[in-house]
Amino acid sequence: MALLMFAIVCIVLMMGFPVAFTLAGTALLFALLGNWMNAFDLVDFQTAFLNATSSRIFGIMQNETLVAVPLFIFMGLILEKSRVAENLLETMAALFGPLRGGLGFSVILVGTLMAASTGIVGATVVTMGLLSLPTMLKRGYDPAIATGTICASGTLGQIIPPSIVLILLGDVLTNAANKAGSIQTSVGELFAAALLPGLLLVSLYLLYLAFIAFTRPDAMPAIPQEERNARSKKQLLKQVMVALLPPLLLIISVLGSIIGGLAAPTEAASIGAIGSILLAMAQRQFNLDVLKYAMRRTVAITSMVFMILIGATIFSLVFRSFGGEELVTDLLKDLPGSQYTAVFLIMLLMFLLGFVLDFIEITFVVVPIVAPVLLAMGIHPTWLGIMIAINLQTSFLTPPFGFSLFYLRGVAPDEVRTEQMYKGVIPFIGIQILVMASLAIWPQLATWLPGIMFQ
Amino acid sequence: MMNKTIHFLESISEQSGRLVAWLVLLLVLLTLSVAIPRYLLSNEWFLGLNLLSLDWSEIRSNYSQHVNAMNDGIQYMHAIIFMFGLSYAMKSGDHVRIDILYRSMSARRQAWVNIIGILLLFYPTFIFILIMSWDYVLNAWSILESSSRPGGLPWLYLLKSMLLIMPVMMILQGTASLLRNIQTLINRDAS
């Protein structure tokens, strides 16, 4: 019955009614059904679990870790409004333009920096698509390579800290670890753990582009000579100081203070928020309208995230009432082979769910159900978190359902064919799988840095 | 008549969203004003500077007296932001949908999805939260429940009352949305 409910919810979700309400509503209809069938002894439905609803929602209201969510969203919105990304991209392009493939490098590097500031799936892909795709095509880039690069760098937002989803994942995994009585984790540890795999991904992306630039020069040409001369070295240096250094410093100080253990994520987020306001002021982009816009959008996006959390909470209470938890535990425990078979299957399931559900939904609905079992088997929570993040990132890149492909399709000109986009992302999917395999072989890639940072 | 009702209901969501938006800025400032003194007061080098030859032990005890109230304040603001913001987010259409199919539907179809969704999924959810929270909130009021932290804010029962206010606001906004979708159907039929 629990699994049937899960399947039905997935089908109902496809109709397009908001996810949070669908999760809660469908589960409650099932609860009614369960209650009725219980009277005839058809299923074992324990209504007692539902009594926890109010205290669970109040628990969400009192959750200290999640206070970082609105703060980081606010910081990202201020940076977005102050046109930091545009300036960055322009500067990077001026810096790397003279190189073959230079524009591609800039997109990946700016994507990495942007990722660290917004962390919301879609936002980065759309921004980068609007800003850089037309330029790349005009310069004669192979459309497949241009679109692949943009899609891939857009999804970096999920893994490069301080991404919002890592905060949510950190919170969910902490609860799961408490439940399983396993090794602990925290948002800070997850941030530290994501750093090396994230940078590894970025370097492999760059390496791949360098390889293409070397073997197929006409696929990613350099900016022509005459345009280069239009800007003197001195001007360029000034531009770099103004556009590149401040956001870089902001992100390094926010991340550094979390990973260095100086500040809690929430505290670092408030520093980042003030820093982004100062930055916007310095770029003369700050005024009352920008502030109001950022504050209101923060309210809306934060509420959206927490509504999914509330919906997922109600869903999982009903799921437990049907005995779904024991069912999943038994299923995973009875698998042949080691605990890694279970991890592999869960990863595969999440990969497929990533085609229909967003990262936030999977974090709140699926992770709380499966993570305690995996952690009780001895899986390291921090490692699991990073694997989930990279896995979902890959899922969002994979044709034909990957989210980032949809987002880019929405803003790409018609002359870019969809097949070209599919072809373009395939090498990046290969890189993703390579990094996941390395993480599976060498878990230290994720666990080493947090291990020495937080003893 | 219908238009007036929709506008009235939506303006509740809109105004409350705009109002709590200012809490975002306050949240940033309050979080900073808890974090910075905490950091400075535990930093030997800074204390060693002995600026203005202040009595640090007095300042420290002062800080620790108030820090719990400030931490409670951070939590209150955070909770108020999203509990009041839920209906605002609904009005501005920010609750995410899986739109693979929805996007390509006709306006009529979309209106039907929303109407059925609100009646069958949305209303039950918030009526359920309202019913489940009734006794929970009443209990908090009967003892005027206060903070669990020493020196924290004494208004926990007020904060818990949000569990009743939020579903009511959502039901109002949901009704506005329901009427708006019915209007879409009617207008389509008329034209």
Interface residues (C-beta under 8 A of the other chain):
Chain A: V12 L13 M14 M15 G16 F17 P18 V19 A20 F21 T22 A24 G25 T26 L28 L29 L50 N51 T53 S54 S55 I57 F58 M61 Q62 E64 L66 V67 P70 L71 F74 L262 A263 A264 T266 E267 A269 S270 I271 A273 I274 L291 K292 A294 M295 R296 T298 V299 A300 I301 T302 S303 M304 V305 F306 M307 I308 I310 G311 I314 V356 L357 D358 I360 F401 F406
Chain B: G17 R18 V20 A21 W22 V24 L25 L27 V28 L29 T31 L32 V34 A35 Y39 N71 I74 Q75 H78 A79 I81 F82 M83 F84 G85 L86 Y88 A89 M90 S92 D94 H95 V96 R97 I98 D99 I100 L101 Y102 R103 M105 Q110 V113 N114 I116 G117 L120 L121 F122 P124 T125 F128 I129 M132 S133 Y136 V137 L159 K160 M162 L163
